[in-house]
Amino acid sequence: MKVPFARRRSEGGAESGAVRTRIVSHARRHFFAHGFRGVTMDDIASDLGLSKKTLYVHFASKAELLRAVILAKFESVQHDFDGLARRGEADFEARLQGMLECLQRHLQEAQPAFVRDMKREPEMFQWIQALRRENVERSIGRLFEECRRTGLIRKDVPIRVAIEILMGAIEAVVHPQKLEELGLTPQAAFPMVMTVVLEGMLTAKGRSRS
């Protein structure tokens, strides 16, 4: 499937932007619940009371709409991560637990039908992996830096190396084919990987506080 890599600009000012947001929100619910292949542009237009022509003014294809849905999803994850960072908790365990709960909540949105469909769209899945890496690297890197300053995580492993170890584990395990082999869902696998790798970063001081 050809995936456009430039975000399409909407025209028509605030009203057009509101329609676009409404389309993305509606498609997000349906794609994640029923799968990308199980929902048509006709379904979306009909449910929203829009003509197909109006829908295609905002999104030239279902692939482009899916990409907007994925971007909106990652933006909401990052927004929640930023909210956790603003709470300023110094306790590594509390911060980690908050991140895991946030990830669990977001992962629950993607139902098996959506995961199944992503197995059939390797180009889209690779793009999602790249977004996931960017999202996790930013949030975990910030957490590592803050907790290292307070002596809660080890200094003998460079932060960049620790992030690469974490991302390698995520990309190896939280992958449709591997999840199927292991009999796991993304909701179960992601927190497992995060907990095992991140708790290995704790110093004795960090463990005493967990």
C-alpha positions as CSV (number, residue, x, y, z in Angstrom):
1,M,0.0,0.0,0.0
2,K,1.3,3.4,-0.9
3,V,1.5,5.6,2.2
4,P,1.7,9.4,1.8
5,F,4.4,10.8,4.0
6,A,3.5,14.4,3.9
7,R,0.6,15.5,6.1
8,R,-2.3,16.8,3.9
9,R,-3.2,20.4,4.5
10,S,-6.9,21.2,4.9
11,E,-8.4,24.2,3.3
12,G,-11.3,26.4,4.4
13,G,-10.1,27.7,7.7
14,A,-11.6,26.8,11.1
15,E,-14.7,25.1,9.7
16,S,-12.7,22.8,7.5
17,G,-10.4,22.0,10.4
18,A,-13.4,21.1,12.6
19,V,-14.7,18.8,9.9
20,R,-11.3,17.2,9.5
21,T,-11.0,16.7,13.2
22,R,-14.5,15.1,13.3
23,I,-13.6,12.7,10.5
24,V,-10.3,11.6,12.2
25,S,-12.0,11.1,15.6
26,H,-14.8,9.0,14.0
27,A,-12.4,7.0,11.9
28,R,-10.1,6.4,14.8
29,R,-12.9,4.7,16.8
30,H,-13.9,2.5,13.9
31,F,-10.4,1.6,12.6
32,F,-9.2,0.6,16.1
33,A,-12.3,-1.3,16.9
34,H,-13.1,-3.0,13.6
35,G,-9.7,-2.9,11.7
36,F,-8.6,-0.8,8.8
37,R,-9.9,-3.3,6.2
38,G,-13.2,-3.7,7.9
39,V,-14.3,-0.1,7.5
40,T,-14.8,1.7,4.1
41,M,-14.8,5.3,3.2
42,D,-18.5,4.9,2.4
43,D,-19.1,3.7,5.9
44,I,-17.4,6.7,7.4
45,A,-19.1,9.2,5.1
46,S,-22.5,7.7,5.8
47,D,-22.0,7.6,9.6
48,L,-20.9,11.2,9.7
49,G,-23.7,12.4,7.3
50,L,-21.2,13.6,4.8
51,S,-21.0,13.1,1.1
52,K,-18.1,11.0,-0.2
53,K,-17.0,14.1,-2.1
54,T,-16.6,16.1,1.1
55,L,-14.7,13.2,2.7
56,Y,-12.3,13.0,-0.2
57,V,-11.7,16.8,-0.1
58,H,-10.1,16.2,3.3
59,F,-8.5,12.8,2.7
60,A,-7.6,11.6,-0.7
61,S,-7.6,7.9,0.3
62,K,-8.4,5.6,3.2
63,A,-4.6,5.2,3.7
64,E,-4.2,8.9,4.1
65,L,-7.1,8.9,6.6
66,L,-5.4,6.0,8.5
67,R,-2.2,8.0,8.7
68,A,-4.0,11.0,10.2
69,V,-5.6,8.6,12.7
70,I,-2.3,7.2,13.7
71,L,-0.7,10.6,14.1
72,A,-3.6,11.7,16.3
73,K,-3.2,8.6,18.4
74,F,0.6,9.3,19.0
75,E,-0.1,12.9,19.7
76,S,-2.6,12.0,22.4
77,V,0.0,9.5,23.9
78,Q,2.7,12.2,23.9
79,H,0.2,14.7,25.5
80,D,-0.4,12.3,28.3
81,F,3.3,11.6,28.7
82,D,4.0,15.3,28.9
83,G,1.3,15.6,31.6
84,L,3.1,13.0,33.6
85,A,6.4,14.8,33.2
86,R,4.8,18.1,34.5
87,R,3.8,16.3,37.7
88,G,7.5,16.4,38.6
89,E,7.6,13.2,40.7
90,A,11.2,12.3,41.5
91,D,10.3,8.7,42.3
92,F,11.4,6.5,39.4
93,E,8.9,3.8,40.3
94,A,6.0,6.2,40.4
95,R,6.9,7.8,37.1
96,L,7.4,4.3,35.5
97,Q,4.1,3.1,36.8
98,G,2.4,6.2,35.5
99,M,3.9,5.7,32.1
100,L,2.9,2.0,32.0
101,E,-0.7,2.8,33.0
102,C,-0.8,5.4,30.3
103,L,0.5,3.0,27.7
104,Q,-1.9,0.3,28.9
105,R,-4.8,2.7,28.5
106,H,-3.8,3.7,25.0
107,L,-3.0,0.2,23.9
108,Q,-6.5,-1.0,24.9
109,E,-7.9,1.1,22.1
110,A,-6.3,-1.1,19.4
111,Q,-8.5,-4.3,19.1
112,P,-7.3,-7.6,17.6
113,A,-8.8,-6.7,14.2
114,F,-6.6,-3.6,13.9
115,V,-3.5,-5.5,14.9
116,R,-4.4,-8.2,12.4
117,D,-4.8,-5.7,9.6
118,M,-1.4,-4.0,10.4
119,K,0.3,-7.4,9.8
120,R,-0.9,-7.1,6.2
121,E,0.4,-3.6,5.8
122,P,4.2,-3.8,6.3
123,E,4.9,-0.2,5.1
124,M,2.3,1.2,7.4
125,F,3.6,-0.9,10.3
126,Q,7.2,0.2,9.7
127,W,6.0,3.8,9.9
128,I,4.1,3.1,13.1
129,Q,7.3,1.6,14.6
130,A,9.2,4.8,13.7
131,L,6.6,6.9,15.4
132,R,6.6,4.7,18.4
133,R,10.4,4.8,18.6
134,E,10.3,8.7,18.5
135,N,7.6,8.8,21.1
136,V,9.3,6.4,23.6
137,E,12.8,7.8,23.1
138,R,11.6,11.3,23.9
139,S,9.6,10.3,27.0
140,I,12.0,7.6,28.4
141,G,15.1,9.7,27.6
142,R,13.7,12.6,29.7
143,L,12.7,10.2,32.5
144,F,16.2,8.7,32.5
145,E,17.9,12.1,32.6
146,E,15.8,13.3,35.5
147,C,16.2,10.1,37.5
148,R,19.9,9.9,36.9
149,R,20.3,13.4,38.4
150,T,18.6,12.2,41.6
151,G,20.7,9.0,41.8
152,L,17.8,6.6,41.1
153,I,19.2,5.0,38.0
154,R,22.6,3.6,37.2
155,K,25.3,5.8,35.6
156,D,27.4,2.9,34.2
157,V,25.1,2.5,31.2
158,P,24.9,5.5,28.8
159,I,21.3,6.7,28.4
160,R,21.5,6.3,24.6
161,V,22.6,2.7,25.0
162,A,19.8,2.0,27.5
163,I,17.2,3.5,25.1
164,E,18.5,1.3,22.3
165,I,18.2,-1.8,24.5
166,L,14.7,-0.8,25.4
167,M,13.7,-0.1,21.8
168,G,15.3,-3.3,20.6
169,A,13.2,-5.3,23.0
170,I,10.0,-3.4,22.1
171,E,10.6,-3.9,18.4
172,A,11.4,-7.6,18.8
173,V,8.5,-8.5,21.0
174,V,5.7,-6.0,20.3
175,H,5.5,-7.1,16.7
176,P,2.4,-8.7,15.2
177,Q,4.2,-12.0,14.2
178,K,6.0,-12.3,17.5
179,L,2.9,-11.5,19.5
180,E,1.1,-14.3,17.7
181,E,4.0,-16.7,18.4
182,L,4.1,-15.8,22.1
183,G,0.3,-15.8,22.5
184,L,0.4,-12.2,23.8
185,T,-1.6,-9.0,23.1
186,P,0.1,-5.6,22.7
187,Q,-1.6,-4.6,25.9
188,A,0.2,-7.4,27.8
189,A,3.6,-7.4,26.0
190,F,4.4,-3.7,26.1
191,P,4.3,-3.3,29.9
192,M,6.2,-6.5,30.3
193,V,9.1,-5.2,28.2
194,M,9.1,-1.8,29.7
195,T,9.1,-3.2,33.3
196,V,11.9,-5.7,32.7
197,V,14.2,-3.3,30.9
198,L,13.6,-0.2,33.0
199,E,13.7,-1.9,36.4
200,G,17.2,-3.1,35.4
201,M,18.3,0.5,35.3
202,L,17.6,1.1,39.0
203,T,20.4,1.8,41.5
204,A,20.3,0.4,45.1
205,K,18.7,3.7,46.1
206,G,16.1,3.4,43.3
207,R,15.3,-0.2,44.4
208,S,14.9,0.9,48.0
209,R,12.3,3.4,47.0
210,S,10.3,1.0,44.7
